[in-house]
Amino acid sequence: MNIGTAKPSPAELSAVKHYFIDELPVSIQFTAADYEALAISYLAQQFTEHNSAVLCGGTGLYIKALIEGLDEMPPVSELTVKETENEYNTHGLAWLQATVQAEDPEFYATGEIHNPARLLRALSFIRSTGSSIVNYRTNTHKQRPFHMIKVALELPRETLYKHINQRTDKMMAQGLLKEAEQLYPYRHLKSLQTVGYAELFDFLDGKYPLPVAISKIKQHTRNYAKRQLTWFKKDKSFTWFMADDKDVVEKILLMVNG
């Protein structure tokens, strides 16, 4: 998953110590709770030698897991998860939304109805436990033994979307289609049901031509970026900077060291 995940280059990896790169095979299920535990252990190692660490990325749930911790949840049946995902793959998003509305109206009322991963999680949870996942959300933050400074970057929407389109074209030129072909046997895995791979798997299945698949990657990436902005804008503890500001690094460092 080198191209589709925008993996750092060998030069970047050698210049700065990175974590969570090339650590797990694609076939291993790795949850946000797994990430929380492993990231905390990495930070403990880091703080024995250094006073600071940089956590970067755009997956809000995983960042939330590390910063705030996750609520304890009862186990969910893997068979139920697989059966629910198969139903979704057969019937689509409209079916998933209607089913969650019927079986878990409490979760449906939270408004997370355009995120298939969340809907699948909620539906599998209530089918396995008989209770809505909403009932296990305590909103209790875990105490962490370190101080956090939260910074977010943004661009004008037109510039952001232009970059997304250019990045997609660059990934295709780098061989994203060939990478998707190599990963095709694993397409049923959750880690590969993501933007960039899912659209190319659909092309390989003959659902639409390659130009349409590329257009869908761009569209779905833009949609995802919009959801990311919405997620992080809700957290008022973030300080926002413009990514195209030539002095942005100095401003962030001043904030950190101030």
Secondary structure by P-SEA (a helix, b strand, c coil): cccccccccaaaaaaccccccccccccccccaaaaaaaaaaaaaaaaaccccccccccaaaaaaaaaccccccccccaaaaaaaaaaaaaccaaaaaaaaaacccccccccccccaaaaaaaaaaaaacccccccccccbbbbbcbbbbbbbbbccaaaaaaaaaaaaaaaaaacaaaaaaaaccccccccccccccaaaaaaaaccccaaaaaaaaaaaaaaaaaaaaaaaaacccbbbbcccccaaaaaaaaaaac
